[in-house]
């Protein structure tokens, strides 16, 4: 009999690597099974991590001392804070990485992680026992015949599950271009789960040779000067490179329009649903016929690679058409395609079949994370891998599941959306999905979540002590700033709308001086992340207090009964769309109403207010 493990991870993508790293660091004897060891944590699409909403997830992984933030720190080529003209709740850090270095670092770290073994092979089936009311997973069998047994299994197969690559009207089986698909596992999953898997689609642009492009015709995007990335105390790579921007034109669009019939997307070869918010170039041309241009971002794939990634040109058109439309773009006139763009279809599990722990509802000890749950993106996958691994470890040790709620984390928002609402297209994280986004800013991530990580055992004593010092200095700083006159330069420097680098530096100097005057010698902790947190606490104090009250009120009224005959048309201020949804779903209480897609905190507050008025009227009439 082969050796038994606590946790087996199926798949070595971003979800699988995060799951393997976390499970092993929690103390579970872990096996990671992947089709190709040298493609662990590969970036098959964008060579970047983070962005709006997505960057919040990476910060949250960092709060649990996860893998993805460490890889970003050591392999990043450029970092930019997006949406800086907006408030702190909707800003997002995006990091350009050297994808070759990123994957190599992941391989090195995982190979040196205690409690973790890596096996190269394709998982063909799950091993399970039939219980009275449900099945129980007990291990896996690989295509070469070996069996591995475990107390918990986490499935993170990405786009490999019955993957089909489309280039024009031609297609072939592939997990991603150049790698085999996992062709056996779908049948086993459908047997053990008792349900039919669905089909989704994504895509990627062609890769171009950097040496064939005319960079003098592009606009340049330089790296921002940041003294922090995602890690709590990480050391950054010193490499800094620029990205560049060009755009399509009417000639580009005409080439694409005239070849719609040869596209897998429009030619009928693809049946899977693609991501609405990451459309192919042919989708953009079809959906926005009045747009004369679409931006194209020219991103390096690695310092030692001659290939670049033209973000915005994802396609399923045939290679000859790709060459034609690429060469119609400014700066790409002599471009050479190193690898064709393609679309890929793959099987997925409707995520409403999962619990909030990411364990299957009807199969014991079986967890799922990543694109198999209907999400798209490295960050969404890694966030799920983190939660699935924690709960797989807890299940092995007969402990209660760990659930992140949507009022404390973006990962909680994502998982709640997936398991309660489900998906009808690949799910991507945005800040707009979080009702309490002012409470879920990037700058306060560690304050929100690091205590959870400490309770789980993922944070060292040294790191937690540093966290407590930082938490203390933030609290003391906010108290000191609030204690001064509103016309004081210290207060005004933190109360500004746009916290520019110049203002930030002056605020730092003034605050350091004030801390020293009060015998608080922690000014060395005043990095930009800490200063941004203090700025938000001062500038948005009233809004933050209101958000906290709203969360507490919603929590108190979760079980508030909604009469079956309640007329939602009588609610002044409630939009017609929500009136129709509430009438259709007929929620029994506030908790159920909150799960309706599109429901807002304002609408919930209005609903609570109206129900309480009705209750008071009925009570008065009764007496």
Beta strands, then each sheet from edge to edge (+ up, - down):
strand 1: 4-10
strand 2: 30-34
strand 3: 48-50
strand 4: 76-82
strand 5: 92-97
strand 6: 116-120
strand 7: 123-130
strand 8: 135-142
strand 9: 147-155
strand 10: 164-167
strand 11: 170-173
strand 12: 198-204
strand 13: 207-209
strand 14: 219-221
strand 15: 243-247
strand 16: 295-300
strand 17: 307-311
strand 18: 337-339
strand 19: 342-348
strand 20: 363-364
strand 21: 366-368
sheet 1: 6+ 2+ 1+ 9+ 8- 7+
sheet 2: 6+ 2+ 1+ 9+ 21+
sheet 3: 6+ 2+ 1+ 9+ 8- 20-
sheet 4: 3+ 5- 4+
sheet 5: 11+ 10- 19+ 12-
sheet 6: 14+ 15- 16+ 17- 13+ 18-
end
